[in-house]
């Protein structure tokens, strides 16, 4: 079985993977409501005001690390839809993904982005966990 990092970073698939995963980020931000949704949308707007293509570039830059973090889940899914499997392991999967972004925020290229990330990090596990069905579907659409 081909590893998820090899599948998603393959030169033919990588552009589709970046587009699909950046789309998940954008869709998740737009779907949020309430106070936390307003805060997230404000943070997203601030980040994209600094650099309009930041989400695509960040996804592309971190894709190998995200794929590596998701690979154990990909391997263990036993034929289940990937989003369903990730949801069944939501706490573990969310922490695996957040571990990647936590490492980046610890040594940021842009201090302002790290500040914004650190401001929303306390609520990030719940946000990531709720995005897992969409994330899993996007990954599966590119990897299969």
C-alpha positions as CSV (number, residue, x, y, z in Angstrom):
1,X,0.0,0.0,0.0
2,X,1.3,3.4,-1.0
3,X,1.8,5.8,1.9
4,X,-0.4,8.9,2.2
5,X,2.6,11.2,2.0
6,X,3.7,9.6,-1.3
7,X,0.1,9.8,-2.7
8,X,-0.5,13.5,-1.7
9,X,2.9,14.8,-2.6
10,X,3.1,13.1,-5.9
11,X,3.8,15.8,-8.5
12,X,0.7,15.0,-10.4
13,X,-1.6,14.9,-7.4
14,X,-0.1,17.6,-5.2
15,X,-1.7,20.6,-6.9
16,X,-5.1,18.9,-6.5
17,X,-4.3,18.1,-2.9
18,X,-3.4,21.7,-2.1
19,X,-6.5,23.0,-3.7
20,X,-8.8,20.5,-2.0
21,X,-7.3,21.0,1.4
22,X,-7.2,24.8,1.1
23,X,-10.9,24.5,0.1
24,X,-11.6,22.6,3.3
25,X,-10.0,25.4,5.3
26,X,-12.0,28.0,3.5
27,X,-15.3,26.1,3.8
28,X,-14.7,25.4,7.5
29,X,-14.1,29.0,8.3
30,X,-17.2,30.1,6.4
31,X,-19.4,27.5,8.0
32,X,-18.6,28.8,11.6
33,X,-21.1,30.8,13.5
34,X,-21.5,32.4,16.9
35,X,-18.8,34.1,18.8
36,X,-16.1,31.6,18.0
37,X,-17.1,31.8,14.3
38,X,-16.7,35.5,14.4
39,X,-13.3,35.2,16.0
40,X,-12.2,32.6,13.5
41,X,-13.5,34.6,10.5
42,X,-11.8,37.7,11.9
43,X,-8.5,35.8,12.3
44,X,-8.8,34.3,8.8
45,X,-9.5,37.8,7.3
46,X,-6.5,39.2,9.1
47,X,-4.2,36.4,7.9
48,X,-5.4,36.7,4.3
49,X,-5.0,40.5,4.5
50,X,-1.3,39.9,5.3
51,X,-0.9,37.6,2.3
52,X,-3.9,36.7,0.1
53,X,-2.6,33.3,-1.0
54,X,-1.4,32.3,2.5
55,X,-3.8,29.4,2.9
56,X,-2.7,27.8,-0.3
57,X,1.0,28.4,0.4
58,X,0.7,27.1,4.0
59,X,-1.2,24.0,2.9
60,X,1.4,23.4,0.2
61,X,4.3,24.0,2.6
62,X,2.9,21.8,5.4
63,X,1.3,19.1,3.1
64,X,4.1,16.6,3.7
65,X,3.9,17.0,7.5
66,X,0.1,16.8,7.5
67,X,0.2,13.7,5.3
68,X,2.7,12.1,7.6
69,X,0.5,12.9,10.6
70,X,-2.5,11.4,8.9
71,X,-0.7,8.3,7.4
72,X,-1.3,6.0,10.5
73,X,-5.0,6.8,10.2
74,X,-5.0,6.2,6.5
75,X,-3.3,2.9,6.9
76,X,-5.7,1.8,9.7
77,X,-9.0,2.8,8.1
78,X,-9.6,-0.8,6.8
79,X,-11.7,0.2,3.8
80,X,-13.9,2.7,5.7
81,X,-14.4,6.2,4.2
82,X,-11.5,8.2,5.5
83,X,-13.7,11.0,6.9
84,X,-15.7,8.4,8.9
85,X,-12.6,6.8,10.2
86,X,-11.0,10.1,11.2
87,X,-14.2,11.1,13.0
88,X,-14.2,7.8,15.0
89,X,-10.7,8.8,16.2
90,X,-11.4,12.6,16.3
91,X,-9.3,13.5,19.4
92,X,-6.2,11.6,18.2
93,X,-6.6,12.8,14.6
94,X,-7.1,16.4,15.6
95,X,-4.1,16.4,17.9
96,X,-1.9,14.8,15.2
97,X,-2.8,17.6,12.8
98,X,-2.4,20.3,15.4
99,X,1.0,19.0,16.4
100,X,2.1,20.0,12.9
101,X,0.8,23.5,13.2
102,X,2.0,23.8,16.8
103,X,5.6,23.1,15.6
104,X,5.3,25.7,12.9
105,X,3.9,28.3,15.3
106,X,6.8,27.7,17.7
107,X,9.2,28.8,15.0
108,X,7.2,31.1,12.7
109,X,8.3,32.8,9.5
110,X,5.8,35.5,10.3
111,X,5.4,36.5,14.0
112,X,1.9,38.1,13.3
113,X,0.6,34.8,12.0
114,X,1.9,32.9,15.0
115,X,0.2,35.4,17.3
116,X,-3.1,34.9,15.5
117,X,-2.7,31.1,15.6
118,X,-1.8,31.1,19.3
119,X,-5.0,33.2,20.0
120,X,-7.3,30.6,18.4
121,X,-5.3,27.5,19.5
122,X,-7.3,26.8,22.7
123,X,-10.4,26.2,20.6
124,X,-8.6,24.6,17.7
125,X,-9.1,20.9,18.7
126,X,-12.8,21.2,18.5
127,X,-12.6,23.1,15.2
128,X,-10.3,20.5,13.7
129,X,-12.4,17.6,15.0
130,X,-15.5,19.0,13.4
131,X,-13.7,19.4,10.1
132,X,-12.5,15.8,9.9
133,X,-15.4,14.5,7.8
134,X,-14.7,17.1,5.2
135,X,-11.0,16.8,5.5
136,X,-11.2,13.0,5.1
137,X,-13.4,13.2,2.1
138,X,-11.0,15.7,0.4
139,X,-7.9,13.6,1.2
140,X,-9.7,10.5,-0.1
141,X,-10.8,12.2,-3.3
142,X,-7.2,13.0,-4.1
143,X,-5.5,9.9,-2.9
144,X,-7.7,7.3,-4.5
